[in-house]
Every structure is written in structure tokens, then in C-alpha cells.
Amino acid sequence: MSKGRRRTRDGTGALSSLEQTANAIYDSGLPPDIAELDSRRRPTKSLGIFEIVPDRTQPRRAVPSSVRDHWNGDTRAIRDLFDGWLYEIEQAGNPAFDLQRYVEQEHLPEGIEGNDDDAQPDTPTGHYTALERSLLDIVDLAVSIRENGLTNPITVARDGATFRLETGERRWLAYHLLNIFYPDGEWSKIPAYVVEEVNVWRQASENNARADLNAIGKARQLAILLMDLLRERGHDFRSFDEVISEGYSEREYYAQVADGNVYRVPRGEGERLLSAMGLKNPTQIRQYRQLLRLPDDLWQEADDNNWAESYVRERYTVTTVTVSRKKRSPQSAVNPFVERVNKKRRTRVWNYANRLGALNDKEKRKALEEIEADERWLSELREALMRDQQ
């Protein structure tokens, strides 16, 4: 990669590409030599990458929100995810982004900086967008794995006929990327530790062992751990799939414990929660819980750009003050035609169209259902526009 890729934290508290790649490789937080010795003590299995599905509630998001809308979750169609990533990068203003060139590059030896000539055309060195950085992090990891192998296996739990990721989503995505560009079978299987079930406390511990999650990741982590503690005490919460299927944003799932007066930290569990979160005092718990009430667009922007908690609070204060000074029109309060569920459906229809000729029968039926729903939406929108003209 170019010299500009080796970045430090900026004013938003975002991690450098090099830091994120190193953390993705060494999830345990151990040095490479110790991690290798540790891996010898634990039995691993070689699992097919298409047998593994990501944990949708995982606090750390390897894939930006706009890109996730391009993939239906079927691992056999994961190429759609990377195609969608490139599409979003192109729409953001960089049609010259050459993914194949990056994947097939030679890894730079440690301590040797790349030339400025390695930078993408039309992309100033050191000024990659968040969309580009997130994909290049996975590319860097894929190049490292191709040259040196996987130092630290992923961790999965059996989930019916598949395996659900507990840790290692970026390593899993890196294997998929290698399998796309080197389809000789070598990268179709990945070393994995298999555990009985996904443990949110172990997941939190491993997240904390690496560099800090961004602010939104911390807020998700807090919500997941709180829900686990409260479920043990009889509380019931909607599942992630239930929330999403009702058309709500993913933030709404975590926001179920946003009210600290209703969902208090159980007595005697404060220290355990602080330790798992890597925090020092209860004030920080309250600060991260407050983020669960952010507007959806700010929540996604903060997550996609890896903002630190203090920076999110600063932006939210500015946004709140600005909005409060504006007069709101009656129509701006509720507009059912721009709900996120409609946007996501249109993206899925676009993905089906992009794969025309390669769809199986189940996907064809689903595509027809989505098209019918989209036609109803368009018809209702047309009627609303015609009423406005009268």
C-alpha cells in the first residue's frame, strides 16, 4: 500500500489502517509468537467459508452500512457484497478504484514505506474515504494471509447446519476475497476454533483485548451485555431479526435498554460490566448508554467513520442545536415513502437484477415478491404526488 495508508488516529479518534489490520489478525491481543504457541494448545477445524455466517449483532462492524444493503446474507452470494462495496465507492466519486490490483499486490516488508505512485489515481495519498479504508483494511489482511498464513484462527459456534462467527469477521471476509480472486480451492476453508455457543462475554473480552471499539461499537457492546444480564433476571427483549423485519434500524435493537431508569445495571454486576467493557467508572457506562438514543443517520455516520465517543457527543450537540433553531414543516415529521425499509428493498431488487440468470428458484420467488412490494410502493407514491398536484 502507499505511504499514505500508514495513518495514525485523526481528530475523530479513528484507528489507522495498520492498527486495524494488526488487531484483526491478533484478536487475542497476544504478540504473534505467543499467539502461535497458544493456537497449538487449542484444537482447530478447517471449515468451509460458505458454512459460516456472521453474527449480525456483533458490536464491531467490518462492513459499512451502505454496503450491507447490497447483500442478502446468503454466503453463496457474497460476491454481491464486494460488488456493492465497489459500487458505493464509485458513487462516492472514485470510479478508478482497482480492487484486483490491490489484492494481487506484493506485501511491503516491515519498515519499508510505499511510493506515492502506489496511491489510487484521483485519490490523494493519505485521503482515502471511510468506504475505501474499510475495504482496504480487508484487502491488507487478505494480502498478509496469502503471504504468511492465518496466525490466529477465527472462533465459531455451531448454529443448525451452519456455524456462526463469534470473532474474526474480517479474517473470514479476507478469505472470501482471496477465494474470489484465487478460485483454486486453497482459500475455500479457514482454520477455526469451534465452541458450543456464542458467548457475549468472551466476545467482549476479545474485543477489549484489541484496540478499542469505536463509540458505536462500545454502545452496542454495552447493550448486548446488559440484555444478557437482564435476561438472566427474567427480562424479555425482541430479537435482532424481529426488529429488522419490522422495518426498524439496527440501532433500535440495542436501544431496547436505552432507558437507564427502567433497565438498571443489576446489583453486584457493575464491576463485571466495567471490566468487560474496558471502562473505568460508571459515568462512562451512562455516556455510552446515551448514544443508544442517537438519530439513526448520526448513529450510522459515526459507526462508518469510526468516531470516538467524545467526538460523537460534540457532533450530536451541534446537530441538536442546529435543528432546534429550524422551523419544521408538518410534512417533515412523518414521510412513509422514505422509510429505510423501502430503500433496502430497492437495493435488494437491484442485486437480484444484477444476478439475473444466476438466481436459483428460491431467489427468483423472493425477487418476484420484492418487485411486487416495490410496485405497490411506486403506485402509492404516484398517487401521493398526483394528490399534491391537485
C-alpha positions as CSV (number, residue, x, y, z in Angstrom):
1,M,0.0,0.0,0.0
2,S,1.0,3.6,-0.4
3,K,2.8,5.6,2.2
4,G,-0.5,7.4,2.9
5,R,-2.1,4.2,4.1
6,R,0.1,4.2,7.3
7,R,-2.0,6.5,9.3
8,T,-2.4,7.4,12.9
9,R,-5.5,8.3,14.8
10,D,-7.1,11.5,13.5
11,G,-9.3,14.1,15.2
12,T,-12.3,11.7,15.1
13,G,-10.4,9.0,17.1
14,A,-10.5,6.7,14.1
15,L,-7.9,3.9,14.0
16,S,-5.2,3.8,11.4
17,S,-5.4,1.1,8.7
18,L,-2.2,-0.6,10.0
19,E,-3.6,-0.7,13.6
20,Q,-6.9,-2.2,12.4
21,T,-5.2,-4.8,10.3
22,A,-2.9,-5.9,13.1
23,N,-5.8,-6.1,15.5
24,A,-7.8,-8.1,13.1
25,I,-5.0,-10.7,12.8
26,Y,-4.3,-10.9,16.5
27,D,-7.8,-10.9,18.1
28,S,-6.4,-12.3,21.3
29,G,-4.2,-9.2,21.8
30,L,-1.2,-11.5,22.1
31,P,2.1,-11.0,20.3
32,P,2.4,-13.1,17.1
33,D,4.9,-15.7,18.6
34,I,2.7,-16.2,21.8
35,A,-0.5,-16.3,19.7
36,E,1.1,-19.0,17.6
37,L,2.0,-21.1,20.7
38,D,-1.5,-20.6,22.1
39,S,-3.1,-21.8,18.9
40,R,-1.1,-25.1,19.1
41,R,-2.7,-25.8,22.5
42,R,-6.3,-25.5,21.2
43,P,-7.6,-27.9,18.5
44,T,-8.9,-26.2,15.3
45,K,-11.0,-27.4,12.5
46,S,-10.8,-26.5,8.8
47,L,-14.3,-25.2,7.9
48,G,-15.7,-24.2,4.6
49,I,-16.1,-20.4,4.4
50,F,-19.6,-20.8,2.9
51,E,-20.7,-22.8,6.0
52,I,-20.0,-19.8,8.2
53,V,-22.4,-16.9,8.8
54,P,-21.6,-13.6,10.5
55,D,-23.2,-12.6,13.8
56,R,-25.5,-9.7,12.9
57,T,-25.5,-8.4,16.5
58,Q,-21.6,-8.3,16.7
59,P,-20.6,-4.9,18.2
60,R,-17.8,-4.3,15.6
61,R,-19.0,-3.7,12.1
62,A,-16.5,-4.7,9.4
63,V,-18.8,-3.6,6.6
64,P,-20.2,-0.1,6.2
65,S,-24.0,0.3,6.5
66,S,-24.5,1.4,2.9
67,V,-22.6,-1.7,1.7
68,R,-24.5,-4.2,3.9
69,D,-27.7,-3.2,2.0
70,H,-26.3,-4.8,-1.2
71,W,-26.1,-8.3,0.3
72,N,-29.0,-10.6,1.2
73,G,-27.0,-12.6,3.8
74,D,-26.5,-15.7,1.6
75,T,-22.9,-16.7,1.8
76,R,-23.0,-18.1,-1.7
77,A,-23.8,-14.6,-3.0
78,I,-21.1,-12.8,-1.0
79,R,-19.6,-11.6,-4.3
80,D,-22.6,-9.2,-4.2
81,L,-21.2,-7.7,-1.0
82,F,-17.9,-6.8,-2.7
83,D,-19.6,-5.7,-5.9
84,G,-21.8,-3.4,-3.8
85,W,-18.7,-2.1,-2.0
86,L,-17.2,-1.1,-5.3
87,Y,-20.5,0.4,-6.5
88,E,-20.7,2.6,-3.3
89,I,-17.1,3.7,-3.8
90,E,-17.8,4.6,-7.4
91,Q,-20.9,6.5,-6.4
92,A,-18.9,8.4,-3.8
93,G,-16.6,9.7,-6.6
94,N,-13.8,7.1,-7.2
95,P,-14.6,5.1,-10.4
96,A,-10.9,4.1,-10.7
97,F,-10.7,2.0,-7.5
98,D,-8.9,-1.1,-8.7
99,L,-9.7,-3.9,-6.2
100,Q,-7.9,-6.6,-8.2
101,R,-4.7,-4.5,-8.3
102,Y,-4.7,-4.2,-4.5
103,V,-5.5,-7.9,-3.8
104,E,-2.7,-9.0,-6.1
105,Q,-0.1,-6.6,-4.8
106,E,3.1,-7.7,-3.1
107,H,3.1,-7.0,0.6
108,L,5.6,-4.4,1.7
109,P,8.3,-5.6,4.1
110,E,8.0,-4.1,7.6
111,G,9.6,-0.7,7.9
112,I,9.6,0.0,4.1
113,E,7.2,2.7,3.0
114,G,5.4,2.5,-0.3
115,N,5.9,5.1,-3.0
116,D,3.3,7.8,-3.6
117,D,2.9,6.1,-7.0
118,D,1.1,3.3,-5.2
119,A,-1.8,5.6,-4.4
120,Q,-5.0,5.3,-6.3
121,P,-5.5,7.6,-9.3
122,D,-7.6,10.6,-8.4
123,T,-7.4,9.7,-4.7
124,P,-4.9,12.0,-2.8
125,T,-2.3,10.0,-0.9
126,G,-3.5,9.5,2.7
127,H,-7.0,10.8,2.0
128,Y,-9.0,7.6,1.4
129,T,-12.7,7.8,2.2
130,A,-14.2,5.7,5.0
131,L,-15.7,3.4,2.4
132,E,-12.3,2.9,0.8
133,R,-10.4,2.5,4.1
134,S,-12.8,-0.2,5.3
135,L,-12.4,-2.3,2.2
136,L,-8.6,-1.7,2.1
137,D,-8.3,-3.0,5.7
138,I,-9.7,-6.3,4.5
139,V,-7.5,-6.3,1.4
140,D,-4.4,-5.7,3.6
141,L,-5.4,-8.6,5.8
142,A,-6.0,-10.8,2.7
143,V,-2.6,-10.0,1.3
144,S,-1.0,-10.8,4.7
145,I,-2.8,-14.1,5.0
146,R,-1.9,-15.0,1.4
147,E,1.8,-14.5,2.2
148,N,2.1,-15.6,5.8
149,G,-1.0,-17.7,6.5
150,L,-3.5,-17.1,9.2
151,T,-1.8,-16.6,12.6
152,N,-5.0,-16.7,14.8
153,P,-8.0,-18.8,13.7
154,I,-11.5,-17.5,13.9
155,T,-13.9,-18.6,16.6
156,V,-17.3,-20.0,15.6
157,A,-20.3,-21.8,17.3
158,R,-22.5,-24.4,15.6
159,D,-25.9,-22.9,14.6
160,G,-28.0,-25.6,13.0
161,A,-26.5,-26.6,9.7
162,T,-24.1,-23.6,9.7
163,F,-21.5,-22.0,12.0
164,R,-22.0,-18.5,13.5
165,L,-19.0,-16.3,13.9
166,E,-18.0,-15.2,17.4
167,T,-14.8,-13.5,16.5
168,G,-12.9,-13.0,13.2
169,E,-15.4,-11.4,10.7
170,R,-12.7,-9.5,8.8
171,R,-10.5,-12.6,8.6
172,W,-13.5,-14.5,7.2
173,L,-14.1,-11.8,4.7
174,A,-10.5,-11.8,3.7
175,Y,-10.7,-15.5,2.9
176,H,-13.8,-14.8,0.8
177,L,-11.9,-12.1,-1.1
178,L,-8.9,-14.4,-1.7
179,N,-11.3,-17.2,-2.9
180,I,-12.9,-14.8,-5.4
181,F,-9.5,-13.8,-6.9
182,Y,-7.8,-17.2,-6.5
183,P,-10.6,-19.7,-7.0
184,D,-8.4,-22.8,-6.9
185,G,-9.9,-24.1,-3.6
186,E,-7.0,-23.1,-1.4
187,W,-9.0,-20.3,0.3
188,S,-12.3,-22.0,0.5
189,K,-11.6,-23.3,4.0
190,I,-10.5,-21.4,7.1
191,P,-9.0,-22.6,10.4
192,A,-11.5,-22.1,13.2
193,Y,-12.0,-22.8,16.9
194,V,-15.4,-24.4,17.4
195,V,-17.2,-23.5,20.7
196,E,-20.6,-24.7,21.9
197,E,-22.3,-21.4,21.7
198,V,-21.6,-17.7,21.1
199,N,-20.7,-16.2,24.4
200,V,-21.1,-12.4,24.5
201,W,-18.8,-12.0,27.5
202,R,-16.0,-13.9,25.8
203,Q,-16.7,-11.9,22.6
204,A,-16.5,-8.6,24.7
205,S,-13.2,-9.8,26.3
206,E,-11.6,-10.4,22.9
207,N,-13.0,-7.1,21.5
208,N,-11.5,-5.3,24.5
209,A,-8.1,-7.2,24.2
210,R,-7.7,-5.5,20.8
211,A,-7.7,-1.7,20.3
212,D,-10.9,0.0,21.5
213,L,-14.1,-0.4,19.6
214,N,-15.4,2.9,18.2
215,A,-18.1,4.7,20.1
216,I,-21.0,3.0,18.4
217,G,-19.3,-0.4,18.8
218,K,-18.9,0.3,22.5
219,A,-22.6,1.3,22.8
220,R,-23.6,-1.9,21.0
221,Q,-21.3,-3.9,23.3
222,L,-22.9,-2.3,26.4
223,A,-26.4,-3.1,25.2
224,I,-25.6,-6.7,24.4
225,L,-24.1,-7.3,27.8
226,L,-26.9,-5.5,29.6
227,M,-29.5,-7.6,27.8
228,D,-27.7,-10.7,28.7
229,L,-27.6,-9.8,32.4
230,L,-31.2,-8.7,32.4
231,R,-32.4,-11.9,30.5
232,E,-30.9,-13.9,33.4
233,R,-33.3,-11.9,35.7
234,G,-36.5,-12.5,33.7
235,H,-36.5,-9.6,31.2
236,D,-37.5,-10.3,27.6
237,F,-36.2,-8.5,24.5
238,R,-37.1,-8.6,20.9
239,S,-34.5,-10.5,18.7
240,F,-32.4,-8.7,16.2
241,D,-34.3,-10.3,13.3
242,E,-37.6,-9.3,14.7
243,V,-36.6,-5.6,15.0
244,I,-35.2,-5.5,11.4
245,S,-38.2,-7.4,9.9
246,E,-40.5,-4.7,11.4
247,G,-38.6,-2.1,9.3
248,Y,-36.7,-0.5,12.1
249,S,-33.0,0.3,12.0
250,E,-30.4,-1.9,13.7
251,R,-29.9,0.8,16.4
252,E,-33.5,0.1,17.6
253,Y,-32.4,-3.4,18.7
254,Y,-29.7,-2.1,21.0
255,A,-31.9,0.8,22.1
256,Q,-34.2,-1.6,24.0
257,V,-32.0,-0.9,27.0
258,A,-31.5,2.8,26.4
259,D,-33.6,3.8,29.4
260,G,-31.3,3.6,32.5
261,N,-34.2,4.1,34.9
262,V,-36.0,1.1,33.6
263,Y,-33.1,-1.2,32.8
264,R,-30.6,-0.6,35.6
265,V,-27.3,-2.5,35.9
266,P,-28.1,-5.4,38.2
267,R,-26.8,-5.1,41.7
268,G,-23.3,-6.6,42.1
269,E,-22.7,-6.6,38.3
270,G,-21.2,-3.1,37.9
271,E,-17.6,-4.2,38.2
272,R,-18.0,-7.1,35.9
273,L,-19.6,-4.9,33.2
274,L,-16.9,-2.2,33.5
275,S,-14.2,-4.8,33.2
276,A,-15.8,-6.5,30.2
277,M,-16.2,-3.1,28.5
278,G,-12.7,-1.9,29.4
279,L,-14.1,1.1,31.2
280,K,-13.0,2.7,34.5
281,N,-16.1,4.3,36.0
282,P,-19.9,4.2,35.9
283,T,-20.1,7.6,34.3
284,Q,-18.7,6.1,31.1
285,I,-21.5,3.5,31.2
286,R,-24.0,6.3,31.2
287,Q,-22.3,8.1,28.4
288,Y,-22.3,5.1,26.1
289,R,-25.9,4.3,27.0
290,Q,-26.8,7.8,25.9
291,L,-25.5,7.0,22.4
292,L,-28.3,4.4,22.0
293,R,-30.7,7.4,21.6
294,L,-28.8,9.0,18.7
295,P,-30.7,9.7,15.5
296,D,-30.3,6.8,13.1
297,D,-28.4,8.8,10.5
298,L,-25.8,10.1,13.0
299,W,-25.5,6.6,14.5
300,Q,-24.6,5.2,11.1
301,E,-22.3,8.0,10.2
302,A,-20.4,7.7,13.5
303,D,-20.0,4.0,13.1
304,D,-18.9,4.1,9.4
305,N,-16.3,6.7,10.2
306,N,-15.1,5.1,13.5
307,W,-15.8,8.2,15.6
308,A,-14.7,8.4,19.2
309,E,-17.4,8.9,21.9
310,S,-16.3,12.5,22.7
311,Y,-16.5,13.4,19.0
312,V,-20.0,11.9,18.7
313,R,-21.2,13.9,21.6
314,E,-19.7,17.0,20.1
315,R,-21.4,16.4,16.8
316,Y,-24.7,15.5,18.4
317,T,-24.7,18.7,20.5
318,V,-24.1,20.8,17.3
319,T,-26.7,18.9,15.4
320,T,-29.3,19.2,18.1
321,V,-28.7,23.0,18.5
322,T,-28.9,23.5,14.7
323,V,-32.2,21.5,14.3
324,S,-33.8,23.2,17.3
325,R,-33.5,26.6,15.6
326,K,-35.2,25.5,12.5
327,K,-38.9,25.6,11.9
328,R,-40.3,22.1,11.0
329,S,-43.0,21.8,8.4
330,P,-45.9,19.5,9.2
331,Q,-44.9,17.2,6.3
332,S,-41.3,16.7,7.6
333,A,-42.4,14.8,10.7
334,V,-43.6,11.6,9.0
335,N,-42.9,10.6,5.4
336,P,-43.7,6.9,4.9
337,F,-42.2,6.9,1.4
338,V,-38.6,7.4,2.6
339,E,-38.6,4.8,5.3
340,R,-35.4,2.7,5.4
341,V,-37.2,-0.5,4.7
342,N,-38.2,0.9,1.2
343,K,-34.6,1.8,0.4
344,K,-33.3,-1.6,1.5
345,R,-36.0,-3.4,-0.7
346,R,-35.0,-1.3,-3.7
347,T,-31.3,-2.3,-3.1
348,R,-32.2,-6.0,-2.9
349,V,-34.2,-5.7,-6.2
350,W,-31.1,-4.1,-7.8
351,N,-29.0,-7.0,-6.6
352,Y,-31.4,-9.6,-8.0
353,A,-31.3,-7.8,-11.3
354,N,-27.6,-7.7,-11.2
355,R,-27.5,-11.5,-10.8
356,L,-30.2,-12.2,-13.5
357,G,-29.6,-15.6,-15.0
358,A,-27.7,-16.9,-11.9
359,L,-30.7,-17.0,-9.4
360,N,-32.0,-20.3,-8.0
361,D,-35.7,-21.0,-7.7
362,K,-36.0,-19.7,-4.2
363,E,-34.2,-16.5,-5.1
364,K,-36.5,-16.0,-8.1
365,R,-39.6,-16.3,-5.9
366,K,-38.2,-13.9,-3.4
367,A,-37.2,-11.4,-6.2
368,L,-40.8,-11.5,-7.5
369,E,-42.2,-10.8,-4.0
370,E,-39.8,-7.9,-3.6
371,I,-40.8,-6.5,-7.1
372,E,-44.5,-6.7,-6.3
373,A,-43.9,-4.9,-3.0
374,D,-41.9,-2.3,-4.8
375,E,-44.6,-1.8,-7.4
376,R,-47.1,-1.2,-4.6
377,W,-44.8,1.4,-3.1
378,L,-44.4,3.1,-6.5
379,S,-48.1,3.1,-7.1
380,E,-48.8,4.7,-3.7
381,L,-46.0,7.3,-4.3
382,R,-47.5,8.1,-7.7
383,E,-51.0,8.6,-6.1
384,A,-49.5,10.9,-3.4
385,L,-47.7,13.0,-6.0
386,M,-50.8,13.3,-8.1
387,R,-52.8,14.5,-5.0
388,D,-50.2,17.1,-4.3
389,Q,-50.6,18.5,-7.8
390,Q,-54.3,19.0,-7.4
